[in-house]
Amino acid sequence: IGTIASELGVHHDTVRLAVEADRFANTGTQIRPTLLDPYKPLVGKILEDHPKLRATRIFEMIRARGYPGSVVQVRRYIQGVRPTAPEAFLRLATMPGEQAQVDWGHFGKIQVGSAKRALSCFVMVLSWSRAIYARFALDQTLESFLRGHVLGFAALGGVPREILYDNLKSVVLERAGDHIRFHPRILDLAGHCHFAPKPCAPYRGNEKGKVERQIQYLRHSFFAARRFSSVDDLNAQLARWIADVAHVRRAPGHAEGRTVGELLVDERPRLLALPAHAMECDRVVAVTSGKTPYVRFDLNDYSIPHTLVRRPLTLVASEDTVRIVDGQEVVARHARSYDRGKTLEDPAHIAALARDKRHAHDLRGRDLLRSVCKHADELLDALALRGDHIGGHTVRLTQLLRQVGAAELDRAIAEALARGAPGAGSVAHILDQRARARKQLPALDAILPDDPRVRDLRVTPHALDRYDELYAKPSPGEESEP
């Protein structure tokens, strides 16, 4: 071994492993008998007659014949002996303008503000020319699906005669064999654009292999390692990439070596003409606000006029705009947000609510003064004739009402009217003079912080006589307590 290692210039362990290779020969694993051995011929016969029968069903059949083991051994054995035959597929050839294939592609998630949204791509492929239309979106709603069709038809220059789909819920609501119940909105689009929707057979995604390959092409050739600032920026880059790269490449399956763009030019005259008016694809939702003038849609709140709270309204959402409609009238319009927990307000809505609240507050103050002071009407009329701002006087008078009481305030109002000086300032001056004449300390307004934990505290009042005793002078001969 040492001589061979020196002659060959290798390590002696390498030579030893080569010379003594018989030590490492696999002598084979020992096969142990199992409880399933007597039933293996029966299992083989069952699989020969029913190649796709489930292991649990075969386990029930042999257990009825006395098999005492578990289903685990049956599964392991069937996994190795189940007959499998390679499946052959037909090559599907189409004519120009005959067919397109449509599907969604998943491209992970992106962060939009504080919300994490799923990023999806709508892909439409013309089967003959392999021309594509693709567009990214932040959802896979029915409205985005229909919008992708409308924009795709416009970008490709026409409508194919049939469109091949997977059995997604936006197309197929229910299926029993060849009996299909289509979604009514996809039938509306098909009738508007004059194409025939055609779902694939269940579990036969290979029937729409052209669009599946295009999604993989987008994933690896366009999306991988690409930077973008927003979905709009990503779609702008995608449109340039389709024009400069995807439609310039050689068309798959065409021996002449023509490009996808050249074949698209030949296919466009054979597509159906676009409808005169594009189909509306906005989402329509019935909404109702609560106590506050906002309606919630897609994780965000949108303001409405405060006069419409708790009334049934209609929300119409496009890809970038949210409109709130009352009957035939658009009462609010906002830019759509894809964030989470945002409040989008129209300043006019908030200003109108604030004006109404201030007006209501003033009216409540006036009603309160009229109900407790018989001279309040005369004072308010005098202020109105003089052209003063009644709201400010009302606020000041209600503050005085809380400080001195209704009877004292009414006497002061009567005196101010008698002096020919109607106004909250005159009334406050009269009350101050009377308090000074009685040597009464001036009343101070309690200023509380905005914190509700302090503002809403309820304190039980106690007798204050003990505090007065602190200022009482001791009688002669009586010692004061320390």
NORZI-V657920 format. One record per helix or strand of 2 or more residues. SS is the DSSP state (A for helix, B for strand). FROM is the first residue (numbers start at 0). LEN is the number of residues. If there is no record, write none. Layout:
{{SS & FROM & LEN} {SS & FROM & LEN}}
This chain:
{{A & 1 & 7} {A & 11 & 8} {A & 20 & 4} {A & 36 & 13} {A & 54 & 9} {A & 70 & 11} {B & 98 & 14} {B & 114 & 12} {B & 131 & 6} {A & 141 & 15} {B & 161 & 4} {B & 171 & 5} {B & 178 & 4} {A & 183 & 10} {B & 195 & 4} {A & 204 & 19} {A & 230 & 16} {A & 259 & 9} {B & 282 & 5} {B & 293 & 4} {B & 299 & 4} {A & 305 & 3} {B & 312 & 5} {B & 320 & 6} {B & 328 & 7} {B & 342 & 2} {A & 346 & 26} {A & 375 & 11} {A & 389 & 15} {A & 405 & 13} {A & 423 & 14} {A & 451 & 4} {A & 464 & 7}}
